[in-house]
Amino acid sequence: MGSGLDSLHDHTVSKNNNMKDFHLYINSAQAIEDALGVNYFTTSLELLKRTGLNIYIDHLVFQD
């Protein structure tokens, strides 16, 4: 897949990636946000959300 947000974007827009059966649980969003930076963390979540992946952040659901 590569590294960085560009590679993540390329991977998530592929028509073969249906992630609706998968779940991502983030139990300490603040720690990840502090490590990555707000922009990188938010952009990563937006890209992952496009795949249909079910994302749960600190007990909140982040999905369509």
Sequence and secondary structure as in RCSB ss.txt:
>XXXX:A:sequence
MGSGLDSLHDHTVSKNNNMKDFHLYINSAQAIEDALGVNYFTTSLELLKRTGLNIYIDHLVFQD
>XXXX:A:secstr
  SSHHHHHHHHT TT   TT EEEES HHHHHHHH HHHHHHHHHHHHTTT EEEETTEEE  
